[in-house]
Amino acid sequence: MKKIAVVLAATISACPIVAHADIKVGVTISASGPAASLGIPERNAIALAPKEMNGEPVSYIVLDDASDPTIARRNIERLVTQDGVDIVIGSSTSPASLAMVEVAGQTKTPMISLGASRAIIFPMNENKKWAFKTPFNDATQAGATVKDMLARGYKTVATFAFNDAYGEGWVQEFKPLAEAAGLKFVAEEKFNPKDTSVTAQALKVVAARPDAVLIVASGTPGALPQIALTQRGYQGQVYQTTGVVNGEFLKIGGKAVEGLLIAGNPISVASELPQEHPAQAEAAKFAKAYNERHGGGSVSAFAGYAQDALLLLEGALPKAMESARPGTPEFRAALRDAIEKSDGVQTTSGPVTMSPEDHNGYTSDAPIMIRVKNGAFSIAQ
């Protein structure tokens, strides 16, 4: 690891620093592999990105990490050392984003992750000070999920989670909150993103007869455990996370995911948001642009995450460019500082106010409860 850091540093120092006007944005997302249903809408959102910000031309270099953390790390190394980007957006998942943080810190390049795990930005250290993220923290979503479970009178709960950093991080945030609120855990099962069967785990969950089951997964693999539970007669309430809020998940899940509840992002129900909702203006504007390009109703939370990263970048540029020009280490540092000072930046998920301790910037009431109703995502009643 130290050897890699030395190579990176040597590569950077060997490149002449030339001030130029172009702002270069590197992007690594999961446009293929298990998380493709996340990465494809994110790539589509980047395709809509402005070619000019703050009066300066902006160029984008988009790479596919195939849902593989090792490739995600390789991509950020390339984007920084070979392409000389000023900022990196990505990756789509928490495991891939976590693999990138060290490189961002070592090369002093700001990155805006599209992954949900709070571990990407917390606890703060010298590497994570260069990392930011647009999805709600898993802790924020977990709190909203527990609150909804209590409001509906549930007493017992089971978890059915990815056996990776995303699943483990979510359960670590959710379980203490749920237990403190009086919820009793009766089963805790895991599965892998590439599994083709989860029958054994589903049977254990059904046998435990929980009032509610929280499935923690991302992309279309999240449909597998819910289908398995339905086939085995589970009659309780199923919750999932924002990791599955996309059209491909609904297609694969079909009737099995009807009634599902998620503490999600406003962009997912943009057409139903009341005018007074703090995210309504940006969510509606982006949803309109995205749907016009990619088809009605195709906008998703993941497209929104990428758009929010662009909004944070655009909001930070005026301040960053007061002290440095793109293409320099000074500009990357100034950009990092400006993003960290984001104050009320309007995004598709609501206003963002960051600080040195908080590189996400959303309040605990930012998530909105969403239900799958008639094969579509709607505001839960």
C-alpha positions in Angstrom: 0.0 0.0 0.0 2.9 2.4 0.8 4.5 1.4 -2.4 1.4 2.4 -4.3 1.3 5.7 -2.6 5.0 6.3 -3.5 4.3 5.4 -7.1 1.3 7.7 -7.2 3.2 10.6 -5.7 6.1 10.1 -8.1 3.8 10.0 -11.1 2.1 13.2 -10.0 5.4 15.0 -9.3 6.7 14.0 -12.7 3.8 15.7 -14.4 4.3 19.4 -15.1 1.7 21.6 -13.4 0.2 23.7 -16.1 -2.6 26.1 -15.3 -5.5 25.8 -17.7 -9.2 26.8 -17.9 -10.8 23.4 -18.3 -12.4 21.8 -15.3 -11.9 18.1 -15.6 -14.3 15.8 -13.9 -13.5 12.1 -13.5 -16.3 9.6 -13.0 -16.1 5.9 -12.2 -19.5 4.1 -11.9 -20.8 0.6 -12.0 -22.3 0.5 -15.5 -22.0 -3.3 -15.6 -22.0 -6.1 -13.1 -24.5 -6.6 -10.2 -24.8 -2.9 -9.6 -25.5 -1.9 -13.2 -29.0 -0.8 -12.4 -27.4 1.8 -10.2 -24.6 2.8 -12.5 -26.5 3.1 -15.8 -28.9 5.9 -14.6 -25.9 7.6 -13.0 -24.1 7.5 -16.3 -27.2 8.8 -18.0 -27.3 11.7 -15.5 -23.6 12.6 -16.2 -24.5 12.7 -20.0 -26.9 15.5 -19.1 -24.3 17.5 -17.2 -23.4 21.0 -18.2 -20.4 21.5 -20.4 -19.8 24.9 -18.8 -19.8 25.9 -15.1 -19.0 29.2 -13.6 -18.0 30.5 -17.0 -15.4 27.7 -17.5 -15.6 24.7 -19.9 -16.1 21.3 -18.2 -15.0 18.0 -19.6 -16.0 14.5 -18.2 -14.1 11.3 -18.3 -16.4 8.4 -17.5 -15.1 4.9 -16.6 -17.0 1.6 -15.8 -15.7 -0.3 -12.7 -18.0 -3.3 -13.4 -19.2 -3.2 -9.8 -15.7 -4.3 -8.7 -14.0 -2.4 -5.8 -10.5 -3.3 -7.2 -11.4 -1.8 -10.6 -12.9 1.2 -8.9 -9.6 1.8 -7.1 -7.7 1.3 -10.4 -10.0 3.8 -12.1 -9.5 6.6 -9.6 -5.7 6.0 -9.8 -5.9 6.4 -13.6 -8.2 9.4 -13.5 -5.9 11.3 -11.1 -2.4 10.3 -12.3 -3.0 9.9 -16.1 -6.0 12.1 -16.8 -5.3 14.8 -14.3 -8.8 15.4 -13.2 -9.8 18.0 -10.6 -12.4 15.9 -8.9 -13.8 12.4 -9.0 -17.5 11.3 -8.8 -18.2 7.7 -7.8 -18.5 5.0 -7.3 -22.0 3.6 -7.4 -21.7 1.3 -4.4 -20.3 1.6 -0.9 -17.7 -1.2 -1.3 -16.3 0.4 -4.5 -16.3 3.9 -2.9 -14.5 2.7 0.2 -11.8 1.2 -2.1 -11.3 4.7 -3.6 -11.0 6.8 -0.4 -7.4 6.0 0.3 -6.3 7.1 -3.2 -8.4 10.3 -3.0 -6.6 11.1 0.3 -3.1 10.2 -0.8 -3.4 12.2 -4.0 -5.4 15.1 -2.4 -8.2 14.9 -4.9 -11.8 15.5 -3.8 -14.2 12.7 -4.5 -18.0 12.7 -4.2 -19.2 9.2 -3.7 -22.6 7.9 -4.8 -22.6 5.1 -2.2 -24.7 5.2 1.0 -22.4 3.9 3.7 -21.5 6.4 6.4 -18.1 4.6 6.6 -17.1 6.4 3.4 -16.9 9.7 5.3 -16.9 8.6 9.0 -15.0 8.6 11.3 -13.1 11.5 9.8 -9.4 11.1 9.0 -6.8 12.5 6.6 -8.1 10.4 3.7 -11.8 10.8 4.4 -11.4 14.6 4.6 -11.2 14.4 0.8 -14.4 12.3 0.5 -18.0 13.5 0.3 -21.2 11.6 -0.6 -24.7 12.4 -2.0 -26.9 9.6 -0.9 -28.4 9.8 2.6 -26.2 8.1 5.2 -27.3 4.6 6.1 -27.7 5.9 9.6 -30.1 8.6 8.5 -32.1 6.1 6.5 -32.0 3.6 9.3 -33.4 6.1 11.8 -36.3 6.9 9.4 -37.0 3.2 8.9 -37.1 2.5 12.7 -39.4 5.5 13.2 -41.8 4.1 10.5 -41.8 0.6 12.0 -42.7 1.9 15.4 -45.5 4.1 14.0 -47.0 1.0 12.4 -46.9 -0.9 15.6 -44.3 -3.6 14.7 -42.6 -5.3 17.6 -40.3 -7.9 16.0 -37.9 -7.6 13.1 -35.5 -9.6 11.0 -32.7 -8.5 8.7 -31.7 -10.1 5.4 -28.6 -8.2 4.2 -25.8 -8.2 1.6 -22.7 -9.9 3.0 -20.5 -6.9 2.1 -19.6 -3.4 3.4 -23.0 -2.0 2.4 -25.0 -4.7 4.2 -22.8 -4.8 7.2 -22.7 -1.1 7.6 -26.5 -0.7 7.3 -27.1 -3.5 9.9 -24.5 -1.9 12.3 -26.4 1.4 12.1 -29.9 -0.1 12.1 -29.7 -2.7 14.9 -28.7 -0.4 17.8 -31.4 2.1 16.8 -34.0 -0.6 16.5 -33.1 -2.3 19.8 -33.0 1.1 21.6 -36.5 1.7 20.3 -37.8 -1.6 21.7 -37.8 -3.7 18.5 -36.8 -7.4 19.1 -34.5 -9.1 16.5 -35.7 -12.7 15.7 -33.5 -13.4 12.7 -30.4 -12.0 11.0 -29.5 -13.5 7.6 -27.0 -12.6 4.9 -26.5 -13.3 1.2 -24.1 -12.3 -1.5 -24.8 -10.0 -4.4 -24.1 -12.7 -7.0 -26.2 -15.4 -5.3 -28.8 -17.1 -7.4 -30.7 -18.7 -4.5 -31.5 -17.6 -0.9 -34.0 -20.4 -0.1 -32.2 -21.5 3.1 -32.1 -18.0 4.5 -35.7 -17.2 3.5 -36.9 -20.3 5.3 -35.2 -19.3 8.5 -36.7 -15.8 8.3 -40.2 -17.0 7.7 -39.9 -19.5 10.5 -39.0 -16.7 12.9 -42.3 -14.9 12.0 -41.1 -11.3 12.3 -43.6 -8.5 12.0 -41.2 -6.8 9.6 -38.2 -7.8 7.5 -35.5 -5.3 6.5 -33.7 -6.4 3.3 -30.4 -4.5 2.8 -29.2 -4.8 -0.8 -28.5 -2.7 -3.9 -29.6 -3.1 -7.5 -31.6 -5.9 -8.9 -30.1 -8.6 -6.6 -32.3 -7.0 -3.9 -35.4 -8.6 -5.5 -34.1 -12.1 -4.9 -34.8 -12.3 -1.1 -38.1 -10.6 -1.3 -39.3 -13.0 -4.0 -38.1 -15.9 -1.9 -40.0 -14.6 1.2 -43.2 -14.2 -0.8 -42.9 -17.7 -2.4 -42.6 -19.1 1.1 -45.7 -17.4 2.4 -44.3 -14.5 4.4 -47.2 -12.1 5.3 -45.4 -9.4 7.2 -44.1 -6.0 6.1 -40.9 -5.9 4.0 -38.6 -2.9 4.1 -35.7 -2.2 1.8 -33.1 0.6 1.3 -32.6 3.2 -1.3 -30.2 0.7 -3.0 -33.2 -0.8 -4.9 -35.1 2.2 -5.9 -35.0 1.8 -9.7 -37.2 0.5 -12.5 -35.2 -2.6 -13.1 -35.7 -3.8 -9.6 -39.5 -3.3 -10.0 -39.4 -5.3 -13.3 -37.6 -8.2 -11.7 -39.5 -8.1 -8.4 -42.9 -7.9 -10.0 -45.8 -8.6 -7.7 -43.5 -9.9 -5.0 -42.3 -6.4 -4.2 -45.8 -4.8 -4.1 -46.3 -3.0 -0.8 -42.6 -2.7 -0.1 -41.6 0.3 2.1 -38.4 2.3 1.8 -37.0 5.4 3.6 -35.9 7.0 0.3 -35.1 10.1 -1.7 -37.6 12.7 -2.8 -36.4 12.4 -6.5 -37.9 8.9 -6.6 -41.4 10.4 -6.2 -40.7 13.8 -7.7 -44.1 14.1 -9.4 -45.9 13.6 -6.1 -43.9 16.1 -4.0 -45.9 19.0 -2.7 -44.7 22.5 -3.7 -43.6 23.3 -0.2 -41.2 20.3 0.0 -37.6 21.5 0.2 -36.5 19.2 -2.6 -39.4 19.8 -5.0 -37.9 22.4 -7.3 -34.6 20.7 -8.0 -36.2 17.2 -8.1 -39.0 18.2 -10.5 -36.5 20.1 -12.8 -34.1 17.2 -13.0 -36.8 14.6 -13.4 -38.3 16.5 -16.3 -34.9 16.8 -18.1 -34.0 13.1 -17.4 -37.4 11.7 -18.4 -37.4 13.7 -21.6 -34.1 12.2 -22.6 -34.6 8.6 -21.3 -38.3 8.1 -21.3 -41.2 9.0 -18.9 -40.8 7.7 -15.4 -37.3 6.5 -15.9 -35.6 8.9 -13.4 -34.3 7.2 -10.3 -32.6 7.9 -7.0 -29.3 6.9 -8.6 -29.6 9.4 -11.4 -30.4 11.9 -8.6 -27.2 11.1 -6.7 -25.1 11.9 -9.7 -27.0 15.1 -10.4 -26.6 16.1 -6.7 -22.8 15.6 -7.1 -22.8 18.0 -10.0 -24.9 20.5 -8.1 -22.4 20.4 -5.2 -19.5 20.9 -7.6 -21.2 23.8 -9.3 -22.0 25.4 -6.0 -18.4 25.1 -4.9 -16.7 26.4 -8.0 -17.1 30.2 -7.6 -15.3 30.1 -4.2 -12.6 27.6 -5.4 -11.7 29.7 -8.4 -11.1 32.8 -6.4 -7.8 31.3 -5.2 -6.7 28.8 -7.9 -7.1 27.6 -11.4 -8.2 24.2 -12.6 -5.5 21.6 -13.2 -3.4 22.4 -10.1 -3.1 20.9 -6.6 -4.1 24.3 -5.2 -7.4 24.1 -7.1 -8.1 20.6 -5.9 -7.5 21.7 -2.3 -9.6 24.9 -2.8 -12.4 22.8 -4.3 -12.4 20.4 -1.4 -12.6 23.3 1.1 -15.4 24.9 -0.9 -17.5 21.7 -1.0 -17.0 21.3 2.8 -18.4 24.8 3.3 -21.6 24.0 1.2 -24.3 25.9 3.0 -27.9 25.2 2.0 -27.0 24.0 -1.5 -30.3 22.9 -3.1 -30.2 19.3 -4.5 -32.8 16.8 -5.7 -32.8 15.4 -2.1 -33.1 18.7 -0.3 -30.7 21.3 1.0 -27.2 20.3 1.9 -25.1 22.0 4.6 -21.7 20.4 5.3 -19.0 20.9 7.9 -15.6 19.5 8.7 -17.4 16.7 10.7 -20.2 16.1 8.2 -19.5 15.4 4.6 -23.1 14.4 3.7 -25.0 17.4 5.0 -28.6 16.2 5.2 -30.8 16.4 8.2 -32.5 13.4 9.9 -35.9 14.3 8.4 -34.6 14.4 4.8 -35.7 10.8 3.8 -39.3 10.3 2.7 -41.2 7.1 3.1 -41.9 5.4 -0.2 -44.2 2.5 -1.0 -44.3 0.3 -4.1 -47.9 0.7 -5.3 -49.3 -0.8 -8.5 -45.8 -1.4 -9.7 -44.4 2.1 -9.1 -42.8 4.1 -6.3 -45.2 6.4 -4.5 -45.3 8.4 -1.3 -46.3 6.1 1.5 -49.5 6.8 3.4 
